[in-house]
Amino acid sequence: MISKLSFFRKSINLKFIVYFLLVGLIPLIIMSYMMYQSSSNEIVAKEREAMESQTVSTVDGMEQWLEKRLDEIKIVASSEALQSDRLESKLQLMNVIKNQDDSYETVVFTGADGIVQAHTNEEHIGVLDLSDREYFQNGMAGQDTISSVLISNATGNRIVVVATPVLSSSGETLGVMSASINFEQLIAQYLHGDQFNQHEVIFIDDQNTIQAHPNDELIGITVEESGIESDLVSLFATGKEESGTSITRVDGEEMLISYAPIEKAGYGIYLLTPLSSVLAVTDHIQMITIMIMAVFTVIIVLFAIWIARSMSRPIRLITSHVQTIASGDLTSSDLQIKRQDEIGILAHNVNQMATNLKEVIHQVGDSADRVAASSQQLSASSEEVSRSSEQISESIQQVASGSEKQSSGVNESTLSLEEVSSSVQQIAEASVQITESANSTIEKAKEGGQSVENNVETMNKIHESVTDSVQITKMLAERSKEINNILDVITSIAEQTNLLALNAAIEAARAGEHGKGFAVVADEVRKLAESSQHSSQQISEIVVEIQKEMDRTSTAMNGVMEEVKDGLTVANETKTHFQEIIQSTNQVAEQIESMAATSEEISAEVEQVSASFNEIAVTAENTSDSAQDVAAASEEQLATMEEVTSSAQYLSQMATDLRELLSKFKV
């Protein structure tokens, strides 16, 4: 392992390959991973959206279809023919309803005692007792019902029953009108088809019983008895309250689940699909990414080898030439590298360095000989100068001592006067600065006062604008209420038209062949009325939302008006305070200007006295300094000459050593 690392450190070819791979592949790997994750997340998000949309649209269709069947039964329940004693009229009316849709199994009128009084399967009339059915009990209590999934007493099939109470003209409950709908046809119509081939469908009724499941063994038992994972059970409960999607683990596999409730019936519809099948499309993306990375790796390696070789060959030549020079051999020929890049420049500089080094060695050899001769002469001369410097230094030190005593007394007087002058000048300068600050404060206060006046005007304009906005909001709220009243009228007309159309269909059925044309017209009128009723309900919901927003806007506007009033009061108080500040600042500025003038006069007089003392002090200091400088120079000269003597001896020794070093080079 250590030998491999050592080879890596020494091999520039391997370094280039590794560095190019790191620089090229790391960003590519990161980018590929991010692209894969991004595409996977986007695919899952789109699939979740599509599944939720499919589930919601399926539930809406089933709910509307069940409500339509319930509306048909309500129309029959309100018919006078149902309350007559003629069984034939009742049966004819029920057969008309049954023929409205192939999913109807039976249409039944049950008396208040629970015994069937009219049935599309006549053998059950007066025999079948439905008093134990929950939908019958709800109907007798005056409630419309869409039942749980039941087993039909008449056919043995799974059914869903829609039921409504039959009321007399006095409001007394005479019985229950009901119709059983074949559950298998309901499932086939809404939960089978090409759009469900990729999904598993689960249907759970209001009793928490599984009615549709890819595992037939679970159909007919409750969710609690099924042994399904707790996370999935929790989603089943959520799916009966709201629509949505989720990802959870089912039997060890992650599943994407969408759900939506049929609220009026208490059912829940659930679509499941394996997350792996959703992400299967990304396998192709992953394969393409791997292929691209492989191609890029080969290209990067080849390019790195080419670059490394083009650089390592001339570097080896330069290294060998430099090693020869380092050994002291300057007789080798120049490098023959004809390149214009940094390596070519390096080779040229190495050649130039060798040439210059040869010349330097020749020159140093000659200079060493001359230095050796000169150093001997310098040593003798420096000894004579040292003796003369010692005598001059002793005389100068006596003159310097007398000058220092004279200068000391003058300096003490000058320092005291300078302190007085400095204090007076500081007072004068501080007074000027305070005056300037006071004037600046006055200007800023005036500007602040003007800004406050501008704020007061702006606050007044805002107050007027908010008042106008409140009035406009109230007018819009009143208009919205008028629109809502008109929609109520339209909805009422549509409901009446729907009932009239159904009654017309019933009468046309009674008329037989003569009423077929009229039945077609009545059906079209009924569809138009249902469409008008649905549209008016949507408009009514929008208008209600607008009214709520208007109320919130009006409340917010009233709050803003109160804030604007408070702002006006504060701005007026601020304006008064600014005027008081300007008046006080003017008085302070006048007093400071007077004090500054007095300080300047005192400072001028002190400066004149200080100037006279300074002249005396300068003369004394010059005399003392000159004497000290001469004494110091003499001492330095003496020390220097001693160093020169020592250096001359050392220089002579260095010249000898240098000649020995130069003898090692071959020139």
C-alpha positions in Angstrom: 0.0 0.0 0.0 2.8 2.4 0.9 4.7 1.6 -2.4 1.5 2.4 -4.4 1.1 5.7 -2.6 4.8 6.5 -3.3 4.3 5.7 -7.0 1.3 7.9 -7.1 3.2 10.8 -5.6 6.1 10.4 -8.1 4.0 9.7 -11.3 2.7 12.8 -12.9 0.8 10.7 -15.5 -1.2 8.9 -12.8 -1.9 12.2 -11.0 -3.3 13.8 -14.2 -5.5 10.8 -14.9 -6.8 10.8 -11.3 -7.3 14.5 -11.2 -9.1 14.6 -14.5 -11.4 11.8 -13.4 -12.2 13.5 -10.2 -12.9 16.9 -11.9 -14.9 15.3 -14.7 -16.8 12.5 -13.0 -17.7 14.0 -9.6 -19.9 16.8 -11.1 -21.3 14.3 -13.7 -22.2 11.8 -10.9 -23.8 14.5 -8.8 -25.7 16.0 -11.8 -26.9 12.5 -12.8 -28.0 11.7 -9.3 -29.9 15.0 -9.0 -31.5 14.5 -12.4 -32.6 11.0 -11.5 -34.0 12.1 -8.1 -35.7 15.1 -9.8 -37.3 13.0 -12.5 -38.4 10.4 -10.0 -40.0 13.0 -7.7 -41.7 14.6 -10.6 -43.0 11.3 -11.9 -44.3 10.4 -8.5 -45.9 13.8 -8.0 -47.7 13.6 -11.4 -48.9 10.1 -10.7 -50.2 11.2 -7.3 -52.0 14.0 -8.9 -53.4 11.8 -11.7 -54.6 9.1 -9.2 -56.2 11.6 -6.9 -58.0 13.2 -9.8 -59.1 9.8 -11.0 -60.4 8.8 -7.6 -62.2 12.1 -7.0 -63.8 12.1 -10.4 -64.9 8.4 -9.9 -66.4 9.2 -6.5 -68.1 12.3 -7.8 -69.7 10.2 -10.6 -70.8 7.5 -8.2 -72.2 10.0 -5.7 -74.1 11.9 -8.4 -75.4 8.7 -9.9 -76.7 7.5 -6.5 -78.3 10.9 -5.8 -80.0 10.8 -9.1 -81.5 7.4 -8.3 -82.7 8.8 -4.9 -84.3 11.8 -6.7 -86.2 9.4 -9.0 -87.5 7.5 -6.0 -88.5 10.7 -4.3 -90.6 11.7 -7.3 -92.4 8.3 -7.2 -92.9 8.7 -3.4 -94.7 12.0 -4.0 -97.0 10.6 -6.7 -100.7 10.3 -5.9 -100.8 7.0 -7.8 -98.6 5.4 -5.1 -101.1 6.4 -2.4 -104.1 5.0 -4.2 -105.5 1.5 -3.5 -105.0 0.3 -7.1 -102.0 -2.2 -7.1 -101.9 -2.0 -10.9 -101.2 1.7 -10.8 -98.4 1.3 -8.3 -96.7 -1.5 -10.2 -96.9 0.5 -13.5 -95.3 3.5 -11.8 -92.5 1.3 -10.3 -91.8 -0.4 -13.6 -91.3 3.1 -15.1 -88.7 3.8 -12.5 -87.0 0.4 -12.9 -86.7 0.9 -16.6 -84.8 4.2 -16.1 -81.6 2.3 -15.5 -80.4 -1.3 -16.0 -78.8 -1.4 -12.5 -82.2 -1.4 -10.7 -83.0 -4.9 -9.4 -86.3 -4.1 -7.6 -88.5 -1.1 -6.8 -90.5 -1.6 -3.6 -93.1 0.2 -1.6 -93.2 -0.9 2.1 -96.1 -0.1 4.4 -95.7 1.4 7.8 -95.8 -2.1 9.3 -92.7 -3.2 7.3 -94.7 -5.5 4.9 -94.1 -5.0 1.2 -97.3 -3.6 -0.4 -96.0 -3.2 -4.0 -92.9 -4.9 -5.6 -91.6 -5.2 -9.1 -91.3 -8.9 -8.3 -95.0 -9.5 -7.4 -94.4 -12.8 -5.5 -93.0 -10.8 -2.6 -96.1 -8.5 -2.2 -97.7 -9.0 1.2 -95.1 -11.6 2.2 -91.7 -10.0 2.5 -91.0 -8.2 5.8 -88.4 -5.4 5.6 -89.0 -3.9 9.1 -85.6 -5.0 10.3 -83.8 -3.1 7.5 -82.0 0.1 8.7 -83.1 2.0 5.6 -86.8 1.2 6.4 -86.3 2.4 10.0 -84.6 5.6 8.8 -87.4 6.2 6.3 -90.1 5.8 8.9 -88.2 8.4 10.9 -88.4 10.8 7.9 -84.9 10.4 6.6 -83.5 9.7 3.1 -81.0 6.8 3.0 -78.3 5.3 0.9 -77.8 2.0 2.6 -74.7 -0.1 3.3 -74.0 -2.9 0.9 -76.6 -5.6 1.6 -77.6 -9.0 0.5 -81.0 -8.9 -1.3 -83.8 -11.0 0.2 -85.4 -11.1 -3.3 -82.4 -12.0 -5.5 -79.5 -12.9 -3.2 -77.2 -10.4 -4.9 -75.2 -7.7 -3.2 -77.2 -4.4 -3.4 -77.3 -0.8 -2.4 -80.7 0.5 -1.4 -81.9 4.1 -1.9 -85.0 4.9 0.2 -87.2 7.8 1.1 -90.3 8.2 3.2 -93.8 8.3 1.7 -95.8 11.1 3.2 -99.6 11.8 3.1 -101.0 15.2 2.4 -101.2 15.8 6.1 -97.5 14.9 6.6 -98.1 11.4 8.1 -95.5 8.8 7.1 -97.4 6.1 5.2 -94.4 3.9 4.4 -91.1 3.8 2.7 -90.3 3.9 -1.1 -87.1 2.1 -1.9 -85.1 0.7 -4.8 -82.3 -1.8 -4.8 -79.3 -1.2 -7.1 -77.2 -4.1 -8.2 -73.8 -3.5 -6.5 -71.8 -5.5 -9.1 -73.2 -3.3 -11.9 -72.3 -0.2 -9.9 -68.7 -1.4 -9.4 -68.5 -2.5 -13.1 -69.7 0.9 -14.3 -67.4 3.0 -12.2 -64.5 0.9 -10.9 -63.7 -1.3 -13.9 -62.2 -0.3 -17.2 -58.9 0.4 -18.9 -58.2 3.3 -16.6 -58.1 0.9 -13.6 -55.9 -1.8 -15.1 -52.8 -0.4 -13.5 -54.4 0.0 -10.1 -55.8 -2.2 -7.3 -59.3 -1.0 -6.2 -60.6 -1.2 -2.7 -64.2 -0.3 -1.7 -65.2 0.0 2.0 -68.8 0.7 3.0 -70.1 2.7 6.0 -70.0 -0.4 8.2 -66.2 -0.7 7.5 -66.8 -3.8 5.5 -64.5 -4.5 2.5 -66.8 -4.8 -0.5 -64.1 -4.7 -3.3 -60.5 -5.9 -3.0 -57.9 -7.6 -5.3 -57.8 -10.4 -2.7 -61.3 -12.1 -2.9 -60.8 -13.7 0.5 -61.0 -10.3 2.2 -64.4 -9.3 0.6 -67.3 -9.4 3.0 -65.2 -9.0 6.3 -64.5 -5.9 8.2 -61.2 -4.0 8.1 -60.5 -4.9 11.7 -60.9 -8.6 11.0 -58.7 -8.5 7.8 -55.3 -8.3 9.5 -54.3 -5.3 7.3 -51.3 -3.2 8.5 -52.2 -0.4 10.9 -50.9 2.3 8.6 -53.3 1.2 5.9 -56.2 0.9 8.3 -55.5 4.5 9.4 -55.6 5.6 5.7 -58.9 3.8 5.3 -60.4 5.9 8.1 -59.0 9.1 6.5 -60.4 8.2 3.1 -63.9 8.3 4.5 -63.4 11.9 5.5 -61.3 13.6 2.8 -59.6 13.0 -0.5 -55.8 12.7 -0.8 -52.8 10.5 -1.6 -50.2 8.8 0.5 -47.2 6.4 0.2 -47.3 3.5 2.7 -45.9 0.0 2.9 -48.3 -2.9 2.2 -47.0 -6.5 2.6 -43.4 -5.3 2.5 -43.8 -3.2 -0.7 -44.2 0.6 -1.0 -47.6 1.5 -2.5 -48.9 4.8 -3.8 -52.5 5.2 -2.5 -55.2 7.7 -3.5 -58.5 7.9 -1.7 -61.8 9.8 -1.6 -65.1 9.5 0.3 -68.7 9.2 -0.9 -69.8 11.4 1.9 -73.6 10.9 1.8 -73.3 7.1 1.9 -70.2 6.9 4.1 -68.3 4.8 1.6 -64.5 5.1 0.8 -62.9 4.4 -2.5 -59.1 3.6 -2.6 -56.8 3.1 -5.6 -53.4 1.4 -5.0 -50.4 1.0 -7.3 -46.9 -0.2 -6.5 -44.4 2.6 -6.3 -41.9 0.5 -8.2 -44.2 0.3 -11.2 -44.6 4.1 -11.1 -40.8 4.5 -11.1 -40.2 1.8 -13.8 -39.9 4.5 -16.4 -36.8 5.9 -14.6 -34.9 2.6 -15.2 -34.4 3.7 -18.8 -33.1 7.1 -17.7 -30.7 5.4 -15.2 -29.3 3.1 -18.0 -28.7 6.1 -20.3 -27.0 7.9 -17.5 -24.6 5.0 -16.8 -23.8 4.7 -20.5 -23.0 8.4 -20.7 -20.8 8.2 -17.6 -18.9 5.3 -19.1 -18.2 7.1 -22.4 -17.1 10.2 -20.5 -14.8 8.2 -18.3 -13.0 6.7 -21.4 -12.7 10.1 -23.0 -11.4 11.7 -19.8 -8.8 8.9 -19.3 -7.5 9.2 -22.9 -7.4 13.0 -22.7 -5.6 12.8 -19.4 -3.0 10.4 -20.7 -2.3 12.6 -23.8 -1.9 15.7 -21.6 0.2 14.0 -19.1 2.6 12.5 -21.7 2.9 15.9 -23.5 4.0 17.5 -20.3 6.0 14.8 -18.5 8.5 14.2 -21.3 10.0 17.7 -21.4 9.8 17.9 -17.6 12.0 14.7 -17.4 14.6 16.3 -19.7 14.6 19.5 -17.7 14.9 17.5 -14.4 17.9 15.5 -15.7 19.6 18.7 -16.9 19.1 20.4 -13.6 20.4 17.4 -11.6 23.6 17.6 -13.7 24.0 21.3 -12.9 23.3 20.6 -9.2 26.2 18.1 -9.2 28.5 21.0 -10.2 29.0 20.0 -13.9 28.4 23.0 -16.1 30.0 21.5 -19.2 26.7 19.9 -20.6 25.1 21.3 -23.7 21.8 23.4 -23.6 18.3 21.8 -23.6 16.7 21.5 -27.1 13.0 22.0 -26.2 11.1 24.2 -28.7 7.8 25.0 -27.0 6.0 28.3 -26.5 4.2 27.4 -23.3 5.4 27.5 -19.7 7.5 24.4 -20.1 9.3 26.0 -23.0 9.9 29.1 -21.0 11.2 26.9 -18.1 13.7 25.1 -20.4 14.9 28.5 -21.8 15.4 29.9 -18.3 17.3 26.8 -17.2 19.7 27.2 -20.1 20.1 30.9 -19.3 20.7 30.0 -15.7 23.5 27.6 -16.6 25.2 30.2 -18.8 24.9 32.9 -16.2 26.2 30.6 -13.5 29.3 29.9 -15.5 30.0 33.6 -15.9 29.3 34.2 -12.2 31.8 31.6 -11.1 34.5 33.1 -13.3 33.8 36.6 -11.9 33.6 35.4 -8.3 37.0 33.7 -8.6 38.6 36.9 -9.8 36.9 39.0 -7.2 37.9 36.7 -4.4 41.6 37.3 -5.2 41.1 41.1 -5.2 39.2 41.0 -1.9 41.9 39.1 -0.2 44.6 41.7 -1.1 42.4 44.7 -0.3 41.3 43.3 3.1 44.9 43.3 4.3 45.4 47.0 3.4 42.1 48.0 5.0 43.0 46.3 8.3 46.2 48.4 8.7 44.5 51.7 7.9 41.6 51.2 10.3 43.9 50.7 13.3 45.4 54.2 12.8 42.0 55.9 12.5 40.8 54.3 15.7 43.5 55.9 17.8 42.6 59.4 16.5 38.9 59.0 17.1 39.4 58.2 20.8 41.1 61.6 21.5 38.3 63.6 19.6 35.5 61.8 21.5 36.8 62.8 25.0 36.9 66.6 24.1 33.4 66.7 22.6 31.8 65.0 25.6 32.9 67.9 27.9 31.2 70.5 25.6 28.0 68.5 25.4 27.6 68.3 29.2 27.6 72.2 29.6 25.0 72.7 26.8 22.6 70.2 28.3 22.4 72.1 31.6 21.5 75.4 29.8 18.9 73.7 27.6 17.2 71.9 30.5 16.1 75.2 32.3 14.7 76.8 29.1 12.7 73.6 28.2 11.0 73.5 31.6 9.6 77.0 31.1 8.6 76.4 27.5 6.7 73.2 28.4 4.5 75.0 31.0 3.6 77.7 28.6 2.8 75.2 25.8 0.4 73.4 28.2 -1.5 76.7 28.8 -1.6 77.5 25.1 -2.8 74.0 24.2 -5.7 74.2 26.7 -6.9 77.5 25.4 -6.8 76.3 21.8 -8.8 73.2 22.7 -11.4 75.4 24.4 -11.6 77.6 21.2 -11.8 74.6 18.9 -14.5 72.9 21.0 -16.5 76.1 21.0 -16.4 76.3 17.2 -17.4 72.7 16.8 -20.3 73.1 19.2 -21.4 76.2 17.3 -21.4 74.2 14.0 -23.2 71.3 15.6 -25.9 73.7 17.0 -26.4 75.3 13.6 -26.6 71.8 12.0 -29.1 70.8 14.6 -31.3 73.8 13.8 -31.3 72.9 10.1 -32.1 69.3 10.8 -34.9 70.3 13.2 -36.4 72.6 10.5 -36.2 69.8 8.0 -37.9 67.4 10.5 -40.6 69.9 11.2 -41.3 70.2 7.4 -41.4 66.4 7.1 -43.9 66.2 10.0 -46.1 68.7 8.2 -45.9 66.6 5.0 -46.8 63.5 7.0 -49.9 65.2 8.5 -51.1 66.1 5.0 -50.5 62.5 3.7 -52.3 61.0 6.8 -55.3 63.2 6.0 -55.4 62.0 2.4 -55.1 58.3 3.6 -58.0 58.9 6.0 -60.2 60.2 3.1 -59.2 57.3 0.8 -59.9 54.6 3.5 -63.4 56.2 4.2 -64.3 56.0 0.5 -63.1 52.4 0.4 -65.3 51.4 3.3 -68.4 52.9 1.6 -67.6 51.1 -1.7 -67.1 47.7 0.2 -70.5 48.1 1.9 -72.2 48.8 -1.5 -70.5 45.6 -3.0 -71.8 43.5 -0.1 -75.4 44.7 -0.6 -75.1 43.9 -4.4 -73.8 40.4 -3.5 -76.9 39.8 -1.3 -79.2 40.8 -4.2 -77.4 38.4 -6.5 -77.8 35.6 -4.0 -81.6 36.3 -3.7 -81.9 36.1 -7.5 -80.0 32.7 -7.5 -82.4 31.3 -4.9 -85.3 32.1 -7.2 -83.5 30.4 -10.2 -82.7 27.3 -8.1 -86.4 27.1 -7.0 -87.6 27.3 -10.6 -85.1 24.6 -11.7 -86.3 22.3 -8.9 -90.0 22.8 -9.8 -89.1 22.3 -13.5 -87.3 19.0 -12.7 -90.4 17.7 -10.7 -92.7 18.7 -13.5 -90.5 16.9 -16.1 -90.5 13.7 -14.0 -94.3 13.9 -13.5 -94.7 14.4 -17.3 -92.5 11.3 -17.9 -94.8 9.3 -15.6 -97.9 10.5 -17.3 -96.3 9.7 -20.7 -95.6 6.2 -19.5 -99.3 5.8 -18.6 -100.3 7.0 -22.1 -98.3 4.2 -23.7 -97.5 4.6 -27.4 -99.3 8.0 -27.6 -97.0 9.5 -24.9 -93.6 8.5 -26.3 -92.9 11.8 -28.0 -93.9 13.7 -25.0 -91.7 11.5 -22.8 -88.6 12.5 -24.9 -89.4 16.2 -24.5 -90.0 15.8 -20.8 -86.6 14.0 -20.4 -84.8 16.8 -22.2 -86.6 19.4 -20.0 -85.5 17.4 -16.9 -81.9 17.4 -18.0 -81.9 21.1 -18.7 -83.5 21.8 -15.3 -80.8 19.7 -13.5 -78.0 21.6 -15.4 -79.6 24.9 -14.4 -79.9 23.9 -10.8 -76.3 22.7 -10.6 -74.9 25.9 -12.2 -77.0 28.2 -9.9 -75.6 26.3 -6.9 -72.0 26.9 -8.1 -72.7 30.6 -8.6 -74.4 30.8 -5.1 -71.3 29.3 -3.5 -69.0 31.8 -5.2 -71.3 34.7 -4.1 -71.2 33.5 -0.5 -67.4 33.4 -0.6 -67.4 37.0 -2.0 -69.7 38.2 0.8 -67.3 36.6 3.4 -64.3 38.4 1.8 -66.3 41.7 1.8 -67.1 41.4 5.5 -63.4 40.7 6.3 -62.4 43.6 4.1 -64.8 46.0 5.8 -63.6 45.0 9.3 -59.9 45.6 8.2 -60.8 49.0 6.7 -62.4 50.1 10.0 -59.3 49.1 11.8 -57.1 51.1 9.4 -59.3 54.2 9.9 -58.7 54.1 13.7 -54.9 53.7 13.1 -54.9 56.7 10.7 -56.7 58.9 13.3 -54.1 57.9 16.0 -51.3 58.7 13.5 -52.7 62.2 12.8 -52.8 63.0 16.6 -49.1 61.8 17.1 -47.9 63.7 14.0 -49.5 67.0 15.3 -47.8 66.5 18.7 -44.4 65.8 17.0 -44.8 69.1 15.0 -45.2 71.1 18.2 -42.1 69.4 19.8 -39.9 70.2 16.7 -40.8 73.9 17.0 -39.8 74.0 20.7 -36.4 72.3 19.8 -35.6 74.9 17.1 -36.2 77.8 19.5 -34.0 76.4 22.3 -31.2 75.5 19.9 -31.1 79.1 18.5 -30.5 80.4 22.1 -27.7 77.9 22.8 -25.9 78.7 19.5 -25.8 82.4 20.3 -24.2 81.9 23.7 -21.6 79.4 22.3 -20.5 81.9 19.6 -19.7 84.5 22.2 -17.6 82.1 24.2 -15.7 81.0 21.1 -14.7 84.6 20.3 -13.3 85.2 23.8 -11.3 81.9 23.7 -9.7 82.8 20.4 -8.4 86.2 21.8 -6.8 84.4 24.8 -5.2 81.8 22.5 -3.6 84.5 20.3 -1.9 86.2 23.3 -0.6 82.9 24.7 0.8 81.9 21.3 2.9 85.1 21.1 4.5 84.5 24.6 5.1 80.8 23.7 6.9 81.8 20.4 9.5 83.8 22.3 10.3 81.0 24.7 10.5 78.5 21.8 13.2 80.6 20.1 15.3 80.6 23.3 14.8 76.8 23.7 15.7 76.1 20.1 19.0 77.9 20.4 20.0 76.0 23.6 18.8 72.7 22.2 20.8 73.2 19.0 24.0 73.8 20.9 23.4 70.7 23.1 22.4 68.5 20.2 25.4 69.5 18.1 27.8 68.7 20.8 26.0 65.4 21.5 26.0 64.5 17.8 29.7 65.1 17.5 30.4 63.0 20.6 28.1 60.2 19.3 29.7 60.4 15.9 33.1 60.1 17.4 32.1 57.1 19.4 30.4 55.5 16.4 33.4 56.1 14.3 35.6 54.4 16.9 33.3 51.4 17.0 33.0 51.3 13.3 36.8 51.3 12.8 37.0 48.4 15.3 34.3 46.6 13.2 36.2 47.4 10.0 39.3 45.9 11.4 37.5 42.7 12.4 35.6 42.6 9.1 38.8 43.0 7.1 40.3 39.9 8.9 37.0 38.0 8.3 36.9 39.0 4.7 40.4 37.7 4.1 39.3 34.3 5.5 36.1 34.3 3.3 38.1 35.0 0.2 40.2 31.9 1.0 37.1 29.7 1.6 35.5 31.0 -1.6 38.4 29.9 -3.7 38.1 26.4 -2.2 34.3 26.3 -3.1 34.8 27.4 -6.7 37.3 24.6 -7.3 34.4 22.1 -7.1 32.7 23.4 -10.3 33.6 22.2 -13.8 33.5 25.2 -16.2 
